Amino acid sequence: MLPDSQAIVTMKNIGKYRIIKELGKGATAVVYLCQDPDVDRQVAVKLVRFDQENAVVSRRMQKLFRTERAIAERLVHPNIVQVYDAVVEEERAYLVMEYVEGVSLEDFCRIDHLRPLHRVIGIIFKCCMALDHAYHQGVIHRDIKPANILVDKDGNPKIADFGLAININKDMDRDSTFVMGVGSPAYMSPEQIKAYPLNQKTDLYSLGVVLFQMLTGRLPFRAKSQGALVYKIMNMDTPVPSRLNPGVPVKLDAILKKALEKDLYNRYSNGAEFAKDLSTVRFKIMGDNEEYAVQDTRRFEALRKLEFFLEFENIELWEILRSAVWREVGARVALMKEGQEDKRFGILVSGQVEVSLEGKALCKLGEGEVIGEMAYLHPNNNKRHATVITLEPCRFLEISGPALALASDELQERMRNALIARILNRLRDANRKLAELSTETDGDASATVSETGEVKLELTPA
């Protein structure tokens, strides 16, 4: 007799459903694309083989399948994956579902693959209405995350995997003893972490996390251990999305703040309310949003060509592009002024600027040069000591220090190392020039370094 793994590979049918191909495999289940002979349609069949050596696990898996089958009878909605059949046998169980030709929402949460704003809002709007429908049928999903939201070829979202859902019309305490701890920690609400009784607001919190990730390319809370992550979810304020991605409208900051409220009383009470607020933002978005992705790609390619970013990974470059402000400025515009206090710095993508100190020109800088990094790097003094004025139309990537502080640890380290290396190279050039000038004048020379890394030389006769 073949081992189970080989038996699965050589199967031609699951019940009456003919296997076409394997779609995916997880820790406990394999999903196949199959043909339904009765209605001549393609379906997705999720097959689980029970662990005969672990009766407890087997009973739990059987319960999950029965739960999903019972729930599916009530959940008929265009944005919820339809379940057609569920069969529980002694050694295995399988769930027959609507086949969604597309991808999971995970593809739209990557920093280098974010979708146009109107599409993001449209997807979450429909998910809100689907969760509202589920709640009115007495169902809470409890594991909302990008992997459980499919997007079909027409861009419509469909929420899947209601196997971990609970029927809120039943005994909550009895159900929660079995399912305590289900869900994905990064998307779990504070009350879910505490194992408190749940209502529909826990799904809306998780959907808020998904929206945050689709807008910024990162999770609101990240940590190196699960304990640290749980602490942040329970105790720390959620970062402001528009600080991570300046392209996010300020009104979405307020919507996400309400969706991710730790206090249940201040969070959205239902999906329809969440959806209504999203609609007010969506209808204000103007212009051809298809240009968004094209423009992003062009800007990424422009940065990729700059020597400064030579050692940066593509994913880090996308993270910079999402959190920075791309500025197109004309000639004779002051990018930075002496006496200002802020943590902004930036890179000249094209054009030329002049750096001056107390009205005296220090140098000219061109494409690929960094400006203002000293104010960013200094630990306790962000006052500017030089003025930077454009000499011609320029493209300038303006990076906010506070926004960069919310970026990944890898990007922060890479940026800091790149800036320090640039400053050290400038200091070496300054030392060389200083030595040459000192020899030519037969006197003493001193130098001061501006926040741009350029050097002002002062000569003292011997």
Secondary structure, DSSP 4 states (H G I P E B T S, - for coil): ---HHHHHHH--EETTEEEEEEEEE-SS-EEEEEEETTTTEEEEEEEEE--TT-HHHHHHHHHHHHHHHHHHTT---TTBPPEEEEEE-SSEEEEEEE---EEEGGGGSSTTSPPPHHHHHHHHHHHHHHHHHHHHTTEE-----GGGEEEETTS-EEE--GGG-EETTS-HHHHHHHHTT-S-GGG--HHHHTT----THHHHHHHHHHHHHHHHSS-S---SSHHHHHHHHHHSPPPPHHHH-TTS-HHHHHHHHHHT-SSGGGS-SSHHHHHHHHHHHHTT--S-THHHHHHHHHHHHHHHTSGGGTTS-HHHHHHHHHHSEEEEE-TT-EEE-TT-B---EEEEEES-EEEEETTEEEEEE-TT-EESHHHHH-SS--B--SEEEESS-EEEEEE-HHHHTTS-HHHHHHHHHHHHHHHHHHHHHHHHHHHHHHHHHTSEEEEEE-TTS-EEEEEE--
